[in-house]
Amino acid sequence: MIGWIIGMIAICVVILVLSLFTISKGYAYKHTIDPLPDNDQAGNASEGNNTP
């Protein structure tokens, strides 16, 4: 009976450690965004139907 309790506590500790490791890796991830396009390209694309 004691063996089962120790085994379950060990499994819970392993799950806790893996969860904390995954969360810390997620917070450490460096997010990047695409650069903004040039002004002349952005103006033409936003006008849409105004081209002759």
Residue, then its C-alpha position, 0 to 999 in steps of 0.5 A: m500500500i505504501g508503495w502505491i502511494i509513493g509511486m503516485i506521488a512520484i508520478c505527480v511530481v514528474i507531471l508537475v516538473l514537466s508542466l513547469f518546464t513547458i511553461s517556462k519554455g513558452y515564456a522564454y520563446k522570442h516572438t517576432i513579427d513581419p516588418l511593415p511594407d513600404n509606404d508606397q506599397a501599403g497605400n496601393a494595397s489599401e485603396g483596393n478598387n480605386t485603381p483605373 
